[in-house]
Amino acid sequence: MSILAALRDRSAGMAGRCLGLLASGVVLLTLALGPARPAAAAECSNDPGPGVDWSKCAKKMIMLQGNDFKGAVLVEADFTLTDLSRTNLDGANLEEAVMARAWLTGATAEKANFNRVEGYRTGFDKVTAAGATFAAAELQRASFKDAVLTNAVFDKAELGRADFSGAELTGARFRYTNLSRADLSKAKFEGGLDFSRAFLFLTRIEGLDLSSSTGLEQEQVDLACGNAETKLPPGFTVPSSWPCPFD
């Protein structure tokens, strides 16, 4: 056998041994990790029900009133113009859901996650949402009339022109929240609210007892709209611009 032929045979043998070792390694890795599993998929075609996974599902302009979504995963779902009134959303995760002009009248949503939802004129009237979180939510012109929002968290939320008439806000938190032109004047609460670094430009606070509220600064109060019945924390002065005209 020529030297060249011998070298070719030797190279082929080495390549075969390498391929064999590689295949053995793949087998061992497969055995260690287990069989490949398909990626989890949202159950968009499933009927409403407790714990249903509708992540990123398009559920626009449909009637879902009265359904039970307790503990449901509704992350990034699109509920534009959808009727969610009287639904059970207790413990549901709606983070980053789209809720423009959706309405949840009379729904229960205790400890639900509404963080970073995107909405406009969303209706939360008469919602029972104690302990729910709305952090960084975009809810301009939302209506929270007569809602139960005890211990709700609205940190960094956009609530321009939101209406809290008759809402129960005891223990609610509005840290870094944009409440410009929002109406809190007819809200109900015991003790104080947390307004740390909140933006209160023309926020209606007429008649409210804010004497125990925390995070308030004189500059915030100067921007807001109160009246002679508004009670401020000790050391604050009543702005000369009060009362504000109604627009």
C-alpha distance (Angstrom), angle and dihedral (degrees) to the residues before:
residue distance angle dihedral
M1 . . .
S2 3.78 . .
I3 3.80 120.6 .
L4 3.84 90.3 -116.4
A5 3.80 92.2 53.3
A6 3.78 90.7 48.7
L7 3.79 91.5 52.4
R8 3.83 90.6 49.8
D9 3.81 91.2 51.7
R10 3.79 91.5 47.7
S11 3.84 92.2 49.7
A12 3.79 91.7 49.0
G13 3.78 90.7 50.8
M14 3.78 92.7 50.6
A15 3.82 91.5 48.5
G16 3.78 90.7 51.0
R17 3.79 92.1 50.4
C18 3.87 90.3 49.6
L19 3.79 91.8 50.4
G20 3.77 89.8 49.0
L21 3.79 92.2 51.7
L22 3.81 90.7 47.6
A23 3.80 92.1 51.2
S24 3.79 90.6 48.2
G25 3.80 89.5 51.7
V26 3.80 91.6 51.6
V27 3.81 90.6 50.3
L28 3.80 91.8 49.5
L29 3.82 91.8 47.7
T30 3.80 91.0 49.4
L31 3.78 91.2 50.3
A32 3.81 90.6 48.6
L33 3.79 95.9 48.3
G34 3.77 97.9 35.3
P35 3.82 127.0 -129.0
A36 3.80 118.2 -34.9
R37 3.80 113.1 -92.2
P38 3.78 125.6 -150.2
A39 3.81 115.7 -111.8
A40 3.79 113.1 -94.3
A41 3.78 111.8 -100.5
A42 3.77 130.9 -157.9
E43 3.78 115.6 -107.8
C44 3.79 97.7 -126.3
S45 3.80 93.5 156.6
N46 3.80 93.5 51.3
D47 3.77 120.4 106.1
P48 3.81 119.4 -108.6
G49 3.77 112.9 -82.6
P50 3.79 144.3 134.9
G51 3.81 111.3 -59.3
V52 3.80 94.8 6.8
D53 3.81 114.2 160.9
W54 3.80 110.4 -133.2
S55 3.79 96.3 155.3
K56 3.82 111.1 164.7
C57 3.81 90.5 -6.2
A58 3.80 120.8 149.2
K59 3.81 107.5 -122.8
K60 3.79 100.0 157.7
M61 3.81 126.2 156.0
I62 3.80 97.0 0.2
M63 3.79 134.8 128.1
L64 3.80 112.4 -112.7
Q65 3.79 99.5 152.4
G66 3.79 117.8 148.4
N67 3.80 96.7 15.1
D68 3.80 125.2 136.7
F69 3.81 113.1 -118.1
K70 3.79 97.0 159.8
G71 3.80 108.6 160.0
A72 3.81 91.4 -2.7
V73 3.80 121.6 159.6
L74 3.80 105.2 -129.0
V75 3.80 99.1 156.4
E76 3.82 112.6 160.4
A77 3.79 91.8 -7.6
D78 3.80 115.8 153.3
F79 3.81 112.4 -124.2
T80 3.80 97.6 163.5
L81 3.82 109.9 161.8
T82 3.81 90.8 -7.3
D83 3.81 124.0 145.8
L84 3.81 109.6 -126.4
S85 3.79 95.4 159.1
R86 3.81 118.3 146.9
T87 3.81 91.4 7.8
N88 3.79 124.0 142.8
L89 3.80 107.9 -120.0
D90 3.79 97.4 159.1
G91 3.79 108.7 152.7
A92 3.81 92.3 -4.2
N93 3.79 120.2 149.3
L94 3.81 111.5 -131.9
E95 3.79 97.3 158.8
E96 3.82 111.9 160.7
A97 3.81 91.9 -1.0
V98 3.80 116.9 154.0
M99 3.81 110.0 -121.1
A100 3.80 105.7 163.8
R101 3.82 108.9 161.9
A102 3.78 91.0 -12.2
W103 3.78 116.1 141.9
L104 3.79 129.4 -143.8
T105 3.80 99.4 178.0
G106 3.80 111.2 172.4
A107 3.81 94.0 -1.0
T108 3.80 123.2 144.7
A109 3.80 114.7 -130.2
E110 3.77 106.6 160.8
K111 3.81 111.9 172.2
A112 3.79 89.8 -4.8
N113 3.80 119.5 156.1
F114 3.81 112.7 -122.2
N115 3.80 93.9 157.9
R116 3.81 113.9 151.5
V117 3.81 94.2 -3.1
E118 3.79 114.2 160.6
G119 3.77 115.0 -134.1
Y120 3.77 144.1 147.1
R121 3.80 123.0 -164.0
T122 3.79 88.0 -5.8
G123 3.80 112.1 173.1
F124 3.81 117.7 -130.5
D125 3.81 95.0 158.3
K126 3.83 113.2 155.4
V127 3.80 91.6 -2.3
T128 3.80 115.9 155.9
A129 3.79 102.4 -141.6
A130 3.79 107.4 151.2
G131 3.79 110.8 170.3
A132 3.81 93.5 7.8
T133 3.80 119.8 145.3
F134 3.80 124.7 -133.6
A135 3.82 97.8 170.4
A136 3.81 113.9 164.4
A137 3.82 90.2 -5.3
E138 3.82 118.3 159.0
L139 3.81 102.0 -136.6
Q140 3.79 108.3 147.3
R141 3.81 113.3 173.7
A142 3.80 91.3 4.7
S143 3.79 116.8 159.7
F144 3.81 119.2 -132.3
K145 3.80 96.6 167.7
D146 3.82 112.7 163.6
A147 3.82 90.9 -8.7
V148 3.80 121.7 151.5
L149 3.80 104.9 -127.5
T150 3.79 103.0 158.5
N151 3.81 111.5 162.6
A152 3.81 90.5 -0.6
V153 3.81 116.7 156.5
F154 3.81 119.5 -135.1
D155 3.80 98.7 166.6
K156 3.83 113.3 161.8
A157 3.82 91.2 -6.1
E158 3.81 122.6 149.3
L159 3.82 104.8 -126.7
G160 3.78 102.4 157.9
R161 3.83 110.1 166.0
A162 3.81 91.9 -3.2
D163 3.82 114.0 159.5
F164 3.81 118.2 -133.9
S165 3.81 97.0 171.1
G166 3.80 109.1 157.3
A167 3.80 92.6 -3.0
E168 3.80 119.4 147.3
L169 3.82 105.4 -128.2
T170 3.79 104.9 166.5
G171 3.80 107.9 151.9
A172 3.82 94.3 4.2
R173 3.80 118.4 151.4
F174 3.81 126.3 -142.5
R175 3.80 103.5 175.3
Y176 3.82 112.9 165.7
T177 3.82 88.1 -10.0
N178 3.79 123.0 154.5
L179 3.81 104.1 -129.9
S180 3.79 96.6 161.4
R181 3.82 110.1 158.9
A182 3.81 90.4 -7.9
D183 3.81 115.9 146.0
L184 3.80 115.1 -125.3
S185 3.78 94.9 148.6
K186 3.79 96.0 106.3
A187 3.81 97.3 36.7
K188 3.79 120.5 121.7
F189 3.79 126.8 -137.5
E190 3.77 143.1 143.0
G191 3.78 121.2 -131.4
G192 3.78 117.2 -3.4
L193 3.79 139.5 -39.7
D194 3.81 126.5 -132.0
F195 3.82 110.8 -114.5
S196 3.81 98.4 164.6
R197 3.82 107.4 164.7
A198 3.80 91.7 -17.9
F199 3.81 117.7 157.6
L200 3.80 107.0 -122.7
F201 3.79 102.6 177.2
L202 3.82 106.0 161.6
T203 3.80 90.2 -20.5
R204 3.81 108.7 165.8
I205 3.81 108.4 -120.9
E206 3.81 98.6 152.7
G207 3.78 113.1 152.9
L208 3.81 95.8 5.0
D209 3.78 124.0 137.6
L210 3.80 102.2 -133.6
S211 3.79 94.9 159.2
S212 3.82 92.1 113.7
S213 3.80 97.3 38.0
T214 3.79 118.7 120.4
G215 3.79 132.8 -139.7
L216 3.79 93.9 28.8
E217 3.79 119.2 140.5
Q218 3.79 129.2 -170.9
E219 3.81 90.8 -113.2
Q220 3.80 90.5 59.2
V221 3.79 92.4 49.4
D222 3.81 90.8 48.6
L223 3.80 89.1 60.1
A224 3.80 95.4 46.2
C225 3.80 130.5 82.2
G226 3.79 115.3 -116.5
N227 3.78 136.2 146.3
A228 3.79 141.1 -150.6
E229 3.82 90.7 -69.5
T230 3.80 93.8 55.8
K231 3.80 110.9 106.4
L232 3.80 116.0 -149.2
P233 3.82 130.7 -164.8
P234 3.81 117.0 -90.0
G235 3.78 114.0 -75.5
F236 3.81 95.9 27.6
T237 3.78 122.8 120.6
V238 3.79 126.3 -142.4
P239 3.82 109.7 -110.2
S240 3.80 116.3 -117.3
S241 3.82 88.8 -131.5
W242 3.82 92.1 69.3
P243 2.96 128.5 142.3
C244 3.79 98.9 41.8
P245 3.78 121.6 -148.3
F246 3.78 116.3 -109.1
D247 3.79 114.4 -112.7
